[in-house]
Amino acid sequence: MKREEKEEFLDAETVEDKEIDYSKYEERKSSVGQNEESTENQDQYHTDLIPEGMPASVEPENTEVDTSSEEVCYLSISCDTILDNMDDLTPGKESMVPSDGVILPETEVSFYEGESVFDVLQRVTKNNRIHMESSFTPKYNSAYVEGINNLYEFDCGKLSGWMYEVNGW
């Protein structure tokens, strides 16, 4: 009888057991809100106004998903900017960074009218067994991605974190 090969995934339990200094997270939490910018050109959530010609934002609680209307998009997840900043990376996290910075190559994904980018990202990471941690942020009435592939905000400096764009915006 042939022994089945086990799939290999990078997660917190397969990484070397090294001490990680989490003090920078506490420093960041205490400094939040100290450098607030002007809210003159911002909406009720203190985010920049939507440029003319772009679709209006939709409140998550006012959205219904229409599963009869399937669409296709392309999603990729990368952390390639870390490759140029490995000296800033939290010690012990090096093995979490793929050598080419690509966590998920561009992949065709189905989605439905009414789903958010977060809904799609959450489904794709789960289906591809990629670690993702997020939280709901009441101030902005939205989800906040804290970490993907065990790489978290501030793991590569005080300005590091996860960003996304849709159609170049």
N, C-alpha and C positions, 0 to 999 in steps of 0.2 A: 504494500500500500504506500503510495507516494504522499509525503507530508505536504500539506497545503502551505504555500508561501503567504506570509502575513504582509498586508499592505503597510507601508511605512509612511507615517505622517509626523510632522514636527509639531509637538505640543509641549506644554509645560512639564510633563512627566518624562519625556524622552530627552530633554536637554540636560546637559551637565548640571549637577547640583552645585551651583555657585551662589555665594551671597550677593544679593542685589541691593544697592542703596536706593531706597524709596524716598529719601528725604526731599528730593527735588519735587516730588508730587505735592508734599505738604507745603513747600515754599510757593509753588504755583497756586495752590488753592488760596493761600493767604494773600497773594498779590492780585487776585482777580478783582476787577472793578476799580483798581487804582488809576488806570490810564484810560478812562472812558473818553471816547471821542465825541464830538458834537453830534446831537441827534436831529439836527435841522433837516437833513435829507434822508431820514430813515423812517421806517414804518413803526407800527405799535410794538413790534418785537425788537426794535433797535437794530434792524438789519437794513442794508442799502435798499433804496427803492428799485423796483423792477424797471429796467430800461424800456423805452418806448419800442413797441413792436414785438416784445417778448410776451409769452402767455402769462396771465395773472396767476398768482399763487392760489392754492386751494387749502382751506382748513381741513386737516385730516378727519375731524369729527363730522364734517359735512360732505364726505365723499362716499360714493357707493361704487363698488367694483362691478363692472359689467363683463362677466365671463363669456358673453356671446361675442365680444369684440376683441379677438386676440391679435396682438401686434408683435413685431420682432424688433429687438434692439441688440446692440453689441456691448458687452461689458468686459472690462479687464481690471485687474487689481495689481498694482505695482508699488514697489517701495524703492525704486531705482535711485531716488535722490539720496537715500541713505548711503549708497555706495561711495559717493563723493564726500561723505561726512562720517565715516566709520570711527574716527577718533572721538566723535561726540556721542557715539552710541553707548547706552548703558552697558557696563561690563556684564558678560554672561548672555547677552542677546545676539551675539554674532551669528550663532548657528540658526537663528530664526530668519536671517536675511538670505534669500536665494542668491546664488552667485551672479545671476543676470538681473536681479531685482524684480523678477516677474513672479508674483504669487499665483495669479490666474491669467493665462494668456487670453487675448481677445476671443470671446465666446459668444455665439449666437444664443440669445435668450428670448423666450416668449414672455409677454406681459399683457395685462388687460387694462382697458380704459378705466381710469380711476385709481390705479396702483401708483404709489410713490416710488421714487428712486430707492428709498430705504426698503420698501417692501420687496423690490426686485433683488437688491443686494443681500438682504437677509435670506431670501429663498435660495439664491445662487451659492452663497457661502455654506449654507446648511447642506444643500445637495452635493456640494463638492468637498464636504468635510473640512472646510477651512474655518478655523476658529474666528469668531467675531463677537465682540462684547460692545454693548451699547446701553444707553439710558435715555429716558424721556426727559426733555428739558422744558419745564413749564414756561419759563421766561420767553422762549422762542416758539412754544407750542409745536415742538418737533423732536425727532429722535436725534441723538448725538452718538456718533461712532467713536468709542473710546479706544478700541484696539482691533486689529485684524492680524491673524497669524501670530498672535502673542507679541505683536509690536504695538505699543501704546503711545498715546500723546506724550510728548516730552521725553520719549526714549532716546531721541537724537537731538536734544537741545530744547531750550525753552520755547522756540517757535515751531517745533515739529508737531505734526498731527496728521489726520486723514482729511483729504479734500476730494471733491468730485466735480465733474462738469457734465452737462448735458448739451449736446449739439454745439460744443465750443463755448458754452456760457456757464 
